[in-house]
Amino acid sequence: MFLLTPFLVAVVCILMLWIFKNADGGTERRNGEPRAEARPWVDEDLMGSTDVHQEEAGTAPSGAHTEPWTFVVVKDPDVKHKIREIIEEEEEINYLKRMGPRWVTDLKKFRTNWIKEYLDTAPVLILIFKQVHGFAANGKKKIHYYNEISVSIACGILLAALQNAGLVTVTTTPLNCGPRLRVLLNRPTNEKLLMLLPVGYPSEDATVPNLTRKTLDQIMVTV
Ligand SMILES: Cc1cc2nc3c(=O)[nH]c(=O)nc-3n(C[C@H](O)[C@H](O)[C@H](O)COP(=O)(O)O)c2cc1C
């Protein structure tokens, strides 16, 4: 019994040290994680220079020629900030509670977190909504066949057009933010957020992840 006591004291001490260290580390991680990102944008007024690219995206093919897309171009700093607030609030829940450890682990290599400074600093935010249905002239619902595929093709064309013009963006799909952003931007209930593209010219110190791509023989099969 007397021999065991010092041993137990030592174990308790080690345990307390471990708990203390981890609690501290946790705070450090939580405080450390929302670091400022390198700003990939040159803050300059793009004027109407992205409008032409939305027009190009609008030439995308669509199921039964329904053209089920709406491009909301946000330049107003106050609206951009409100968008940021909504997204950061929802993304913090995604990272800490909603999505689970596998999702968080899968994203680790991209070093993203719920802090989205670019939503304030990018000169333009383009939010692309898919119209899940439309309205006929008599006010009845009009089916928008393959609306998600059609809008995704339009987004692809928009990405190519932006890149072609020397602009940069990152494809984002703000998780669980769609309904609040739709209300903020006064979009009708038949529209659902598909993608958000922050757009600007690249600053000189902008970096991109160094990822290798699959080779042609891994992605193409000739029959
Ligand atoms: C459909 C899609 C959704 C994405 N969603 C997000 C997102 O919500 N947030 C983000 O930071 N990046 C997002 N990304 C960006 C990817 O993480 C980014 O493209 C990454 O660098 C993958 O490399 P790659 O696009 O060169 O293959 C998304 C990309 C795609 C294509």
The ligand as a Gaussian input file, in Angstrom:
#p B3LYP/6-31G(d) Opt

LIG

0 1
 C      -16.907000      20.720000     -57.208000
 C      -15.816000      21.377000     -56.408000
 C      -16.109000      21.864000     -55.150000
 C      -15.140000      22.521000     -54.398000
 N      -15.462000      23.066000     -53.183000
 C      -14.538000      23.764000     -52.503000
 C      -14.880000      24.458000     -51.320000
 O      -16.025000      24.452000     -50.893000
 N      -13.916000      25.152000     -50.667000
 C      -12.638000      25.212000     -51.144000
 O      -11.789000      25.861000     -50.521000
 N      -12.290000      24.578000     -52.276000
 C      -13.212000      23.874000     -52.963000
 N      -12.857000      23.281000     -54.135000
 C      -11.511000      23.478000     -54.638000
 C      -10.659000      22.234000     -54.608000
 O      -10.339000      21.869000     -53.306000
 C       -9.424000      22.593000     -55.424000
 O       -9.815000      22.644000     -56.766000
 C       -8.271000      21.701000     -55.142000
 O       -7.120000      22.398000     -55.447000
 C       -8.305000      20.421000     -55.919000
 O       -7.356000      20.453000     -56.930000
 P       -7.715000      20.451000     -58.470000
 O       -8.939000      21.287000     -58.636000
 O       -6.547000      21.001000     -59.137000
 O       -7.966000      19.008000     -58.817000
 C      -13.820000      22.638000     -54.909000
 C      -13.533000      22.149000     -56.187000
 C      -14.512000      21.544000     -56.931000
 C      -14.189000      21.070000     -58.326000

